[in-house]
């Protein structure tokens, strides 16, 4: 059996595809960020106040997935830190990974070299230790909370409120916050006190278009791949597919990387458009599986309602989806949620790329939302059957 491992290792070692694949990974921050010059300039102009020893305004950054929010934030902070390291320090926390108030505070302290027990302390005690540490700081500390909506949806915004109050509690302006979210409506759900403090400055990241994505991919591809391993046809297809999916640069890079890995596994020296199509199916299947398994019950029922209502190329309205949803919920003996909540769920599923919900103008009939699947029906049915076979019985 070990010869199987040897065969795979041989393919990787003799690869004529990749020069440096890490350049295509989501957490890689390049030296250049094309088409984000305006956002870099705006964020840098806010945070550069640390040069004077002054606390920058808190910043709230929002935009859809893959629009460069995290990359720009890390790029600006890394470059400012290189220029005047003694003036400030920064901590980056992804709250989808560190998804409790305790873990966030622990990660902040541990990033500063302070050991925190995994359990045994209350969150209140940990916050007191954090305050004590911050009160002794001689530098400004910038705390970046990425995917901040993930933590708030689970645990509320109490920790955010506390963090926005730190400076007044210690009587000295030491802490600045940068909040990042994919949910453009998230800030409106916060307590008004948190909203006004966190959103002192707001920065919006628009989606990339196909031409911008093509430019980004070519710059990365020249560093990541061996000469001649990818052509313009592959780059153009990855760009077009990602542009269709809310202009998501992360998706474009994933498509290009996985397509390269498929070609590498098969011992070839060039990536083809067929590899891109295979990569799209592979990524879509994994992504849909991950999203579906974490969906609340009523969100899954809304998905099933859309599946049930779509026949051929027909699109549905919100009202039609709601009618089917209500029938399914009643048949399962569940309390029916409001049409407004179903509309919110449709928007959430649109944002994560499972549904497509577009507002169209029907002339004298006014505007309406047209709803369709944004992923393969077979992939979605498979994901639902893997996690909720009983629900699929209503289809």
C-alpha positions, 0 to 999 in steps of 0.5 A: 500500500505504501507505493500509493503514497510514493506515487503521489509524492513522486507526482508532487516532487516532479510537478511542472504546474506549481512554483509556489502554491501558497500564493493562491491561498486565501490568507496570503497577503501579496505586495500589491492589491490591484483595484483596492488603491482607494480602500488602502488609501482611506484605511491608511489615512484613518489608522496613520494617526498612530504615528502621532501617538493618537488613537485612530477612530474605530473602523467598520468595514463591510462588503461581500465575501472575497472583496479584499477586506481582510487582505487590505486591512492586513496590508495596511497594518503590516506596512504601518508597523514596518514604518513605525514599529514602536508606535503601535501594536495590532492583533488580528482575531477571526471570530468565526474561529475564536467564536466566544467572548472568552476565546477572543479575550484569551487570544488577544492576551496570548498574542501579547505573551500573557498565558491564559488557562483554557478553562477555569476563569470566568469571562468577567475575570479575563476581562479584568485582566485584559483591562489591567494589561491595557491600562499599562500599555505605552503603545496604541493597540489596534484590535481587528475582529474579522467576521464579527457577525459570527460571534455576535449572532451566537453570543450577542454584542456585549463584548463589543460594547465592553471593548468600545468602552475600554478607553473610558474605563481606563481613562486613557485612549489606548484601544482602536477597533476594526470590525470586518463583516460580510453582512452589509446589514449587520451594523444595523442589528447592533445596540445603538451604543455599539453602533455609534462607537464601532462605526465612527468610520465606515468603509465599503468594499464593492465586488470586483468585476470580471476584468478586475478579477482577471487582472488579480489572477494574472498577477498571482498566476505569474508567481504561483505557476511555472511558465506556460502552466496556465493560459489566458483561457483558464484565467478568463474562465476563473474570472467569469465564474467568480464575477458571476458569484458576487465578484468573489476574488477568493473564489477565483483564486480557489478555482485556479488553485484547485484546477492546478491541483487536478492537473498536477495529480494527473501528471500534466504540465498545463491546466485546462478549462476542463480542469476549471470546470472540475474544480468548480464542481469540487469546490461547490460540493464542499462549500454547499455541504459546509453551509447546509450542515450549519443552517437552522431548520427554517432556512433548510425548509426555505431551501426545500421550498425553492427546490420544490417550486422550481421546475425547468428554468422557472424562477420564483417570487418571495410570495411563492416561496413563502406559500410553499414554505408555509405548507411544508412547515405546517405538514411537519407540525412546525410554527410558521415564521413570518414572510418578512423573516423568510425574505431575510433568510432568502437574502442570507442564502443569496449572500452565501451563494446558495440562492440567487435573489435579484430585484427586477422591474416588471413595469406597471407591476412594479419591482419584485424579487426573482429567486432561483438556485445559485448552485447545482440542484443535484449538489444541493439535494445531496447536501440536504440528504446527507444531513436531513433525509427526513426533510427531503421526504416532503419534496 
